[in-house]
């Protein structure tokens, strides 16, 4: 793992001469009362941008998502549609970002409603700040020299206003930034299992375990970090405890099932530790894009589901909050 220090990497990058270039910014946040995640993504050669804003509050999921925003409706790190405006502002490289949004969001109380959409809507506003990073931003090795990614954990504070109710946010957060034109988990039926967990002790965990079609982990990136140390995760296994094999899991989770217990066994240089998560919801995000196979950029469309799950978690007797995630290509 390498520490990111070049301030220019915090901004949008000049795309390579590759049609399927993508650049994405994610921000997650975990508070005892409210949870959420947001994304802005850009595909300049496809002439489109993507905006996600998902909030879990009082057992409901409030969300807005648009995968095909014309680039002409984006201004730097801002997307604007008639329904929703979302904006990221860099205040201090690797130290402070502002995340704001306003517009009409959908409302759902189960995974099927999130996946297929509902008629119920409500006004949502956000004014959040990511600051006080717990550790340096760290590079991910994605095994290809045309895809770059770094991430770190910190605090997220501010307010959300949902249907006129103002909600204070004061908790832990996670962010990542990626850019490039090829992701090693997308061709065929590959995928990944991930977890982003934070504890009030100041400890945090990031895990991305890439898997093959048999659910075997073939590459692990991750670490445990706090203000004093960073320990790389050398290997990992994941037990979803959901009773489904890979072939049936994506459909079952999208229809409303999801694991009530996930166990991550993490191997470090100094031993093995267990991180256990108990999801409270599942937020399945269906996604289609062109096949990113190197030899056939105009080939069949890739279909996948990204399941993101707000969860409570335990590690070494400490309680925390996490976002487990599974991506399945189908």
N, C-alpha and C positions, 0 to 999 in steps of 0.2 A: 504494500500500500504506500502511496505517495501523498504528501500533503499538497493541496492546491494553494498557490500563492499569487498567481498572475491575476490581477484584478480584471483584465480584459475578458477572461473566461466567464465572468458573471453575466456578460452581455450576450445578445444574439450573435451567432457566428456566420461568417460568409460560407454559404453551402458549397460543397464540392460539386463538380459537374456530374451529378448523379440524380436521376429523376426522383428516386424514392428517398431523398434526404428527409430527416425528421429532427426537430429540436423541441425538447419538452422541459417544462419546469413543474415540479410537484411540491406542494406543501401539505403536510398532515398536522393535525392538532388533536390533543387529548386533554380533556378537562373532566373532572368528576361528573359534571352535569351535562356536558355537550361535547360531541366528537365530530371530526370532519376531515375532508381532504379536498384539495383543489388541484387543477392542472390547466396549464396553457400549453398547447402544442402547435407547431408550425411545419407545414410541408410546402415550401415555396414552389417546387416544380409541379406540384398538384394544384397550386393556386388556392390553397385552403388552410384554415387553422381549426383547432379543436379547443373547446372550453368545457371543463368539468367543475362543478361545485356541489359537493355532497355534505350534508349535515345530518347527524343523528341526535335528536333531542326529544325527550319525553316519549320515548318508544315509537317515534315517527322518523321517517327519512324524508328530508327536504332536499330536492336536487334539481339541477339544471345541467343539461348536456347537449352540445351541438358539435358534430364531427365535421361539418362542412360549412364553416364560416368563410366567406370570400375574403381573401387577403386584403382587399380594398376596405374591409371593415375592421382591420387591425391597425394599430398605431403603436409601434414598438411592442411592449409587453402589455398591450390592452386589446381585448376583443369587444366588439359592440354589435349587438343585434337589436331588432325592435323589442325583444323580450328581456334581454339581460346584458349587462355590461360587467366585465371582469378585468381587473387591472393589478399588475405587480409593479412595484416601484423599488428600485435599488437605492437604499439610503447610505450604505457603507459596505463595500465588497466583503463577502464572507462573514459579515457581522450583523447586518440589519436590513430587512426587507419589509415593505408594507403590502398587504394583500387586501384589496377592496373589491366589493361587488354590490350590485343593486339590480333588482328586477323581479320577475315572476318565476317562482320555482314550483315544481310538482311536489305532491305529497303522497307518500305510500307508507303502509304499515307492515308490509311483508316483502320478501325477496321477489315474488312474482310481480308485485306491483311496481317495484323498482325496475325490473327487467323489461316489462312490457309497456309500462306507462299507465297513468291514471288521469281521470278528468279533473280531480281536485287540484287547485292551485292556490298559492299564497304569496304575498310580497315578502322578499327577503333582502336584507342589507347586511353588509359585513365591513368591518373596519378592524383589521387584525395586523399585528406586528410580530414578525419572527426576529428574535434577538438573543443575546447572551448565549452563544454556542457553547456546548459542553466540551467540545473538542474541535480540532482543526478539521476542515473539509478534506475528505479522503477520496482518492481516485479508486474506481473499480476497474479491475482487469476483466474486460469482456472478451478476451481472446482474439479479437480482431482489431486491426489497426485503423479501421474507418469508423469506429464507434467509441465515444468518450462519455464518461459518467463520473460524477463525484457527488458526495452527500455528507450531511452531518446533522446532529440533533441539537436542539436548543429550547428556548421558551417561546410560547405563543400567547400573546395577551391582546385584549381589545374587547369589542362588542359585536354581537350578532343581534339583528332585529328581525323577528319572524312574526308576520301577521300583526305587527304593532307591539309585540312583547320584546323588550330589550333583555338580552342575556349576556352576562359578563363572562369573558373567557380569560382564564389565567391558569395555564397548564404547560405541559411539555409538547414539543413539536419535532418534526423531522422534515427535511427538505432534500430534494435531489435535482440535478440538472444534467441532462444528457443531450448529445447531438451526434449525428452521423447518418450513415445510409444502410447499415446492415446490423441486425440483431441476431445473435447466435441461437436464440431459443425459438425463433419463429418458423423455420422451414418444417414441413411435415407435421408430425404430431408431438413435437417437443413442447416444453413448457418450463415453468419454474414454480418453486415454493419459496415463500419469503416471509419475513417477520420484521417489524420495526417497533421496538419496545422501549419504553422509558420508565424509570423509577425515580421517586422523589429523593432517593439517596444520592442522585446525580449520576447513576449508572444508566447506560443505554446499550441496546443491542441492535445491530443491523445484520440481517442474513438474507442472501439471495442464493438459492440452491437450484441450479439449472438441472432439468431432468430430461431423460430420453423417453421414448414411447412406452417403456415398461415401468415408468415411474422410478427408475434408478437415478440417483444423483450422480452427475458426471463432472460437475464443476461447482465449487463453493466459493462465494465471496462473502466476507462478513467480519465483524469485530465486536468485541465488548469494549466500551470506552467509558472513562470518567475524566474528571479534570486532571488526574495525575498520570494515567496510563492508558494505552490502547493495546489490546490483545487480539491478534488476528484469529479468526475461526479457521482451523485447518481442515475440518471435515464436519459433516452433519447428517443426521437422519431425521425424518419427520414422520410421525404417526398421527394421521387425521382422526382415527377412531370414529369413522362415520359409517362403516359397513359397506362402502361402495368401492368397486374397482374403478380404475381410471375411465374405462369405457362408458360407465353409467353416471359418474360423479357430476360431470358438467350439467347434464339435464336435471338430475335430482336437486342439485343446489339451486339452479335457476328457478325451479318450481317450488322452492321453499325449504327444502332440507339443508342442513349444514351441520358440521361437527359441533358437539358441545364440549369437546375437549381435544386439544392439540398438544402434542408433546414434541419438543425439539431437543434432541440430544446433540450437544455441541462439543467438539473436540478442540482443545487448545494445546499449546506446547506444554502447559503445566497440568494437564488433566482434562477430565470430561465433566461437563455440567449440564443440568437439565433446566430448560425454560418451558413452562407450562402455561397455556393460554386457554381461556374459556370464552368463546365468542358469544356476543349478545344479539347480533344481527348478521345477515349476509347481504352484501350489496353487489349483485352480479352485473357486470358491464359487458354486454355483447359488443364485439368489434369485428369489422371486416376491413380488409385492406388488400392491396395487390400482393401476390406472392413475392416475398423478398428474396427468393432464391437467386443466387448470383448469375446463373446461366439463363434465366428467363424472367426478366423484369416485367414483361407484359403477359405473363402466364395467369393461371387461375387465381381467384381471390382467396386469400387466407381468411378463415373464420376462427375466432377464438373467444373465450370468455375469461375475463379477469374477475375473480371473486375477492372482494375486500371485506374484511370482517372486524368491526370494533370488538375488542376483547379486554377482559381483565387478565392479569398474568401474575405468576409467582416465580421467584428465583431466589435461591439461598435464604428462604424465609422472608423475603421482601415482596410487597405487593406493588404492582404497577399497571400500566395501561399500554395497549399494543394495537397494531393493525397487522394481523396475519393476512397473507395474500397468496392466492394460487392463480396462475395463468395456465389455461388449457387450450391448446390448438385442437380444433375439432373438424 
